[in-house]
Amino acid sequence: MSSQEEILSDGRFSCVARDPRFWEMPEKERKVKIDKRFRAMFHDKKFKLRYTVDKRGRPVNYTSTENLRKFYALSESDSDLSESDGKELAAKKKKKKKAKGKGEADS
């Protein structure tokens, strides 16, 4: 089998190297950016399907959430928000636990 360089040096296929239709898609543009309204689809049980066989009948062991992560990404500003939201939720849970502990001690 010929190497990629030999193929591109051939006069018949030289236009392929310069044609943007045949360029590989950049990593940043491969995934569709979605905003914070749809971030629940990454961890919600309603969106999670467990596959046991692929389309050809071969046994597999993966879920639909892996496909979602493969094709979708949170937008830059929303991913920053989601991280800060997670920190805020953790802080609120700690405060609630402390408040419960104090309330139980009083009674």
C-alpha positions as a Markdown table, in Angstrom:
| # | Residue | x | y | z |
|---|---|---|---|---|
| 1 | Met | 0.0 | 0.0 | 0.0 |
| 2 | Ser | 1.3 | 3.5 | -0.9 |
| 3 | Ser | 2.0 | 6.1 | 1.7 |
| 4 | Gln | -0.1 | 9.2 | 2.0 |
| 5 | Glu | 2.8 | 11.4 | 0.7 |
| 6 | Glu | 3.1 | 9.3 | -2.5 |
| 7 | Ile | -0.6 | 9.7 | -3.1 |
| 8 | Leu | -0.6 | 13.4 | -2.7 |
| 9 | Ser | 2.5 | 13.8 | -4.9 |
| 10 | Asp | 0.6 | 12.1 | -7.7 |
| 11 | Gly | -0.7 | 14.7 | -10.2 |
| 12 | Arg | -4.1 | 13.2 | -10.4 |
| 13 | Phe | -4.7 | 13.6 | -6.6 |
| 14 | Ser | -2.7 | 16.8 | -5.9 |
| 15 | Cys | -5.9 | 18.9 | -5.7 |
| 16 | Val | -7.1 | 16.8 | -2.8 |
| 17 | Ala | -4.5 | 18.3 | -0.5 |
| 18 | Arg | -5.5 | 21.8 | -1.2 |
| 19 | Asp | -9.3 | 21.3 | -1.2 |
| 20 | Pro | -10.9 | 22.2 | 2.1 |
| 21 | Arg | -13.6 | 19.6 | 1.7 |
| 22 | Phe | -11.1 | 16.9 | 2.4 |
| 23 | Trp | -9.4 | 18.5 | 5.4 |
| 24 | Glu | -9.8 | 16.9 | 8.7 |
| 25 | Met | -12.2 | 18.8 | 11.0 |
| 26 | Pro | -10.6 | 20.7 | 13.9 |
| 27 | Glu | -11.0 | 19.2 | 17.3 |
| 28 | Lys | -12.8 | 22.4 | 18.6 |
| 29 | Glu | -15.4 | 22.2 | 15.8 |
| 30 | Arg | -16.2 | 18.5 | 16.0 |
| 31 | Lys | -18.5 | 18.7 | 18.9 |
| 32 | Val | -21.8 | 20.7 | 18.9 |
| 33 | Lys | -21.8 | 23.4 | 21.6 |
| 34 | Ile | -24.9 | 23.4 | 23.8 |
| 35 | Asp | -25.8 | 25.8 | 26.5 |
| 36 | Lys | -26.7 | 25.2 | 30.2 |
| 37 | Arg | -30.4 | 24.5 | 29.4 |
| 38 | Phe | -29.4 | 21.1 | 28.0 |
| 39 | Arg | -26.6 | 20.1 | 30.4 |
| 40 | Ala | -29.0 | 17.8 | 32.3 |
| 41 | Met | -28.9 | 15.3 | 29.4 |
| 42 | Phe | -25.4 | 14.3 | 30.4 |
| 43 | His | -26.5 | 13.0 | 33.8 |
| 44 | Asp | -30.2 | 12.6 | 33.7 |
| 45 | Lys | -31.6 | 9.0 | 33.8 |
| 46 | Lys | -34.2 | 9.9 | 31.1 |
| 47 | Phe | -31.4 | 10.3 | 28.5 |
| 48 | Lys | -29.5 | 7.1 | 29.5 |
| 49 | Leu | -30.0 | 4.0 | 27.5 |
| 50 | Arg | -27.9 | 0.9 | 28.0 |
| 51 | Tyr | -26.9 | -1.0 | 24.9 |
| 52 | Thr | -26.3 | -4.7 | 24.9 |
| 53 | Val | -25.7 | -5.2 | 21.1 |
| 54 | Asp | -24.6 | -2.9 | 18.3 |
| 55 | Lys | -26.4 | -2.4 | 15.0 |
| 56 | Arg | -24.8 | -5.6 | 13.6 |
| 57 | Gly | -25.8 | -7.8 | 16.6 |
| 58 | Arg | -22.4 | -8.0 | 18.3 |
| 59 | Pro | -22.4 | -7.7 | 22.1 |
| 60 | Val | -21.3 | -4.3 | 23.5 |
| 61 | Asn | -21.3 | -2.7 | 26.9 |
| 62 | Tyr | -21.8 | 1.0 | 26.7 |
| 63 | Thr | -24.5 | 3.6 | 27.3 |
| 64 | Ser | -26.0 | 6.5 | 25.3 |
| 65 | Thr | -24.3 | 9.0 | 27.6 |
| 66 | Glu | -21.0 | 8.1 | 26.1 |
| 67 | Asn | -22.3 | 9.0 | 22.7 |
| 68 | Leu | -23.7 | 12.3 | 24.0 |
| 69 | Arg | -20.2 | 13.2 | 25.4 |
| 70 | Lys | -18.7 | 12.2 | 22.1 |
| 71 | Phe | -20.8 | 14.5 | 19.9 |
| 72 | Tyr | -21.8 | 17.4 | 22.3 |
| 73 | Ala | -19.9 | 19.8 | 24.5 |
| 74 | Leu | -21.1 | 22.5 | 26.9 |
| 75 | Ser | -20.3 | 25.9 | 25.6 |
| 76 | Glu | -17.3 | 27.7 | 27.2 |
| 77 | Ser | -19.3 | 30.1 | 29.3 |
| 78 | Asp | -21.7 | 27.5 | 30.4 |
| 79 | Ser | -19.1 | 25.0 | 31.4 |
| 80 | Asp | -17.6 | 27.7 | 33.7 |
| 81 | Leu | -21.0 | 28.3 | 35.1 |
| 82 | Ser | -21.6 | 24.6 | 35.7 |
| 83 | Glu | -18.4 | 24.3 | 37.6 |
| 84 | Ser | -19.3 | 27.2 | 39.8 |
| 85 | Asp | -22.8 | 25.9 | 40.3 |
| 86 | Gly | -21.4 | 22.6 | 41.5 |
| 87 | Lys | -19.2 | 24.4 | 44.0 |
| 88 | Glu | -22.2 | 26.5 | 45.2 |
| 89 | Leu | -24.4 | 23.4 | 45.6 |
| 90 | Ala | -21.7 | 21.6 | 47.6 |
| 91 | Ala | -21.4 | 24.7 | 49.9 |
| 92 | Lys | -25.2 | 24.8 | 50.4 |
| 93 | Lys | -25.3 | 21.1 | 51.3 |
| 94 | Lys | -22.6 | 21.6 | 53.9 |
| 95 | Lys | -24.5 | 24.5 | 55.4 |
| 96 | Lys | -27.7 | 22.5 | 55.5 |
| 97 | Lys | -25.9 | 19.6 | 57.3 |
| 98 | Lys | -24.4 | 22.0 | 59.8 |
| 99 | Ala | -27.8 | 23.6 | 60.4 |
| 100 | Lys | -29.4 | 20.1 | 60.9 |
| 101 | Gly | -26.7 | 19.2 | 63.3 |
| 102 | Lys | -27.3 | 22.3 | 65.4 |
| 103 | Gly | -31.1 | 21.8 | 65.3 |
| 104 | Glu | -30.9 | 18.3 | 66.5 |
| 105 | Ala | -28.6 | 19.3 | 69.3 |
| 106 | Asp | -31.1 | 21.9 | 70.5 |
| 107 | Ser | -34.1 | 19.5 | 70.7 |
